[in-house]
């Protein structure tokens, strides 16, 4: 994808990147009030005590994280992948299974889901990155559908009937809201740092011209694998965060996006 800088945070690493960072932080905290109505890190973010608004912002932060993750692969290395639903689903199912059946702390389960998704990205990437352009994109569609069918028939994941996430701790909407906000901020920070490193420069060189990059000593295959793994890590964590909030997942049309699996049905529209 030559000239694909439209998705690249490096192009906005100056003032616009700073504004993007501040916007996430302001949206997450500026409207918070405590019990006495004072602004700050209070009991509810934005619009007083409206749990539906909190839910919508939570979903927005999950989407921000997955968008940033896609930018790592698509924006930095120019690889168009339609298989990120695999990593989202792996993160969601791993988190759900660890919380429900092993009693693992949710935060550790998020990380485990992200790591498993990252490892899966290497398994997928080794053969897939032998392909270029539309052939790679088509291959990722095939992988995504294959994994979806497998998940629909696995007893471990509840098959097509889905899997209910049962957590021992009481549901805390505000906590999960801030977790989603923190994950989005960390993803943004990682991307901005990456844009300023030699690794980011190497990835952009691969995006602009793989053959020229290889001629000057940059290994396109290696950097595409690294970008793929980092993107999968962020996507897997986002999937786990959403699965815990939703409390029910199944391999179907996506949530929060309609093009990914698993589908996550919220326990309550108002939290």
C-alpha positions in Angstrom: 0.0 0.0 0.0 2.4 2.7 -1.2 1.7 6.1 0.3 -0.7 4.6 2.9 0.1 7.2 5.4 -3.6 8.1 5.8 -3.7 5.6 8.5 -0.4 6.2 10.1 0.0 8.1 13.3 3.5 9.1 12.4 1.9 11.7 10.1 0.2 13.3 13.1 2.9 12.7 15.6 3.2 16.4 16.2 0.3 18.6 17.2 -2.5 16.4 16.0 -1.2 13.4 17.8 -1.0 15.4 21.0 -4.6 16.6 20.5 -5.7 13.0 20.0 -4.1 11.9 23.2 -5.7 14.8 25.2 -9.1 14.1 23.6 -9.2 10.5 25.0 -8.1 11.6 28.4 -10.6 14.5 28.5 -13.5 12.4 27.3 -12.7 9.8 29.9 -12.4 12.1 32.9 -13.5 15.7 32.3 -17.2 14.9 33.0 -16.5 12.9 36.1 -18.1 14.0 39.4 -18.0 12.7 42.9 -20.9 12.3 45.2 -20.9 16.0 46.0 -20.9 17.0 42.3 -17.3 18.0 42.2 -15.4 17.4 38.9 -12.6 14.9 38.9 -12.1 11.1 39.1 -15.5 10.7 40.7 -18.2 8.1 40.6 -19.5 8.5 37.1 -18.0 9.7 33.8 -19.9 12.2 31.7 -23.6 13.1 31.8 -24.0 12.5 35.5 -25.2 9.0 36.3 -26.2 7.8 32.9 -25.0 4.2 32.6 -26.1 4.0 29.0 -23.6 6.8 28.1 -20.9 4.9 30.0 -21.7 1.8 28.0 -21.5 3.7 24.7 -18.1 5.3 25.6 -16.8 1.9 26.8 -17.6 0.4 23.4 -16.0 3.4 21.7 -12.8 2.9 23.6 -12.7 -0.8 22.6 -13.2 0.3 18.9 -10.4 2.9 19.3 -8.1 0.1 20.5 -8.9 -2.3 17.7 -8.5 0.6 15.2 -5.1 1.5 16.5 -4.1 -2.2 16.4 -5.2 -2.4 12.7 -3.1 0.7 12.1 0.0 -1.0 13.3 -0.2 -3.6 10.5 -2.1 -1.7 7.9 -0.7 1.8 8.4 2.9 1.0 9.3 3.5 -2.0 7.0 0.8 -1.5 4.4 -0.6 -5.0 4.9 -4.4 -5.2 4.5 -5.8 -7.9 6.8 -9.4 -9.0 7.2 -8.4 -11.6 9.8 -8.4 -9.5 13.0 -11.6 -11.1 14.1 -9.5 -14.1 14.8 -7.4 -12.3 17.4 -10.4 -10.5 18.8 -12.2 -13.8 19.2 -9.2 -15.6 20.7 -8.8 -12.8 23.3 -12.5 -12.9 24.1 -12.7 -16.7 24.5 -9.4 -16.9 26.4 -10.5 -14.2 28.9 -13.9 -15.8 29.3 -12.6 -19.3 29.9 -9.9 -18.2 32.4 -12.3 -16.0 34.4 -15.2 -18.6 34.4 -13.5 -21.9 34.7 -10.1 -21.1 36.2 -11.0 -18.2 38.4 -8.1 -16.1 37.1 -8.1 -12.4 37.9 -9.6 -10.5 34.9 -6.6 -8.4 34.4 -4.3 -11.4 34.1 -6.9 -13.0 31.8 -6.8 -9.9 29.5 -3.0 -10.3 29.2 -3.3 -14.0 28.6 -5.8 -13.4 25.8 -3.6 -10.9 24.2 -0.5 -13.1 24.4 -2.4 -16.1 22.9 -3.6 -13.9 20.1 -0.1 -12.7 19.5 1.2 -16.2 19.3 -1.6 -17.1 16.9 -0.6 -14.2 14.7 2.8 -15.7 14.3 1.4 -19.1 13.3 -0.9 -17.4 10.8 1.7 -14.9 9.6 4.5 -17.3 8.7 2.7 -18.8 5.7 0.4 -15.8 5.0 3.2 -13.3 4.6 4.7 -15.3 1.8 1.9 -13.7 -0.2 1.6 -10.1 -1.2 -1.1 -7.6 -2.0 -4.7 -8.9 -2.5 -3.5 -12.5 -2.2 -2.5 -11.9 1.5 -5.9 -10.1 2.1 -7.8 -13.1 0.6 -5.8 -15.5 2.7 -6.8 -13.7 5.9 -10.4 -13.9 5.0 -10.0 -17.7 4.7 -8.3 -17.9 8.0 -11.0 -15.9 9.8 -13.8 -18.0 8.4 -12.0 -21.3 9.2 -11.4 -20.2 12.8 -15.1 -19.1 13.1 -16.3 -22.5 11.9 -14.0 -24.3 14.3 -15.2 -22.2 17.2 -18.8 -22.9 16.3 -18.2 -26.6 16.7 -15.9 -26.7 19.8 -17.5 -27.9 23.0 -15.0 -26.0 25.0 -16.3 -22.6 23.7 -19.9 -23.6 23.9 -20.1 -24.0 20.1 -22.8 -22.1 18.3 -24.8 -21.7 21.5 -22.2 -19.4 22.9 -20.4 -19.2 26.2 -21.6 -17.3 29.3 -18.9 -15.4 31.3 -19.5 -16.0 35.1 -17.3 -13.8 37.3 -17.1 -14.2 41.1 -16.8 -10.5 41.6 -19.8 -8.2 41.3 -20.3 -6.3 38.1 -18.7 -2.9 38.2 -19.5 -0.9 35.1 -17.3 2.1 36.1 -14.2 -0.1 36.6 -14.6 -1.7 33.2 -15.1 1.7 31.7 -11.8 2.9 33.0 -10.1 -0.4 32.0 -11.2 0.2 28.4 -10.1 3.8 28.5 -6.7 2.8 29.9 -6.2 0.1 27.2 -7.0 2.7 24.5 -4.5 5.2 26.0 -1.8 2.5 26.2 -2.4 1.4 22.6 -2.2 5.0 21.5 1.0 5.6 23.5 2.6 2.5 22.0 1.8 3.5 18.5 3.2 7.0 19.0 6.4 5.6 20.5 6.6 3.1 17.6 6.3 5.9 15.1 9.5 7.5 16.5 11.7 4.4 16.6 13.9 2.6 14.1 11.3 -0.2 14.2 8.6 2.2 13.0 10.9 3.5 10.3 11.7 0.0 9.1 8.0 -0.9 9.0 7.2 2.2 6.9 10.0 1.3 4.5 8.4 -2.1 4.0 5.1 -0.4 3.4 6.5 2.0 0.8 8.6 -0.5 -1.1 9.4 -4.0 0.1 12.1 -4.7 -2.5 13.9 -1.4 -1.9 13.7 -2.1 1.9 15.2 -5.5 1.4 18.0 -4.0 -0.7 19.1 -1.8 2.1 19.1 -4.6 4.7 15.6 -4.5 6.1 13.9 -7.8 6.4 10.2 -7.3 5.2 9.1 -10.7 6.4 10.4 -10.1 9.9 9.0 -6.6 10.4 5.6 -7.7 9.1 5.5 -10.5 11.6 6.4 -8.2 14.4 3.7 -5.7 13.4 1.2 -8.5 13.1 2.1 -9.8 16.6 1.8 -6.4 18.2 -1.5 -5.7 16.5 -2.8 -9.1 17.5 -1.8 -8.4 21.1 -3.8 -5.2 21.3 -6.8 -6.7 19.5 -6.8 -9.8 21.8 -6.8 -7.6 24.9 -9.6 -5.5 23.5 -11.6 -8.6 22.8 -11.1 -9.8 26.4 -12.1 -6.5 27.8 -15.3 -6.5 25.8 -16.1 -10.2 26.6 -15.9 -9.6 30.3 -18.3 -6.6 30.0 -20.7 -8.4 27.7 -20.8 -11.6 29.9 -21.8 -13.7 26.9 -20.0 -14.5 23.6 -20.7 -16.7 20.6 -19.1 -17.0 17.1 -21.5 -14.9 15.0 -21.8 -11.5 13.6 -19.6 -9.2 15.4 -19.8 -7.0 18.4 -18.9 -4.2 18.8 -18.2 -4.4 15.1 -20.4 -6.4 12.8 -17.5 -7.9 10.9 -15.8 -9.8 13.7 -16.5 -12.8 15.9 -17.4 -13.5 18.6 -20.7 -11.7 19.1 -20.9 -10.3 22.7 -24.4 -9.6 24.1 -24.5 -7.1 26.9 -26.1 -8.3 30.1 -28.0 -5.0 30.2 -28.4 -2.1 27.9 -28.0 0.2 30.8 -25.2 -1.7 32.6 
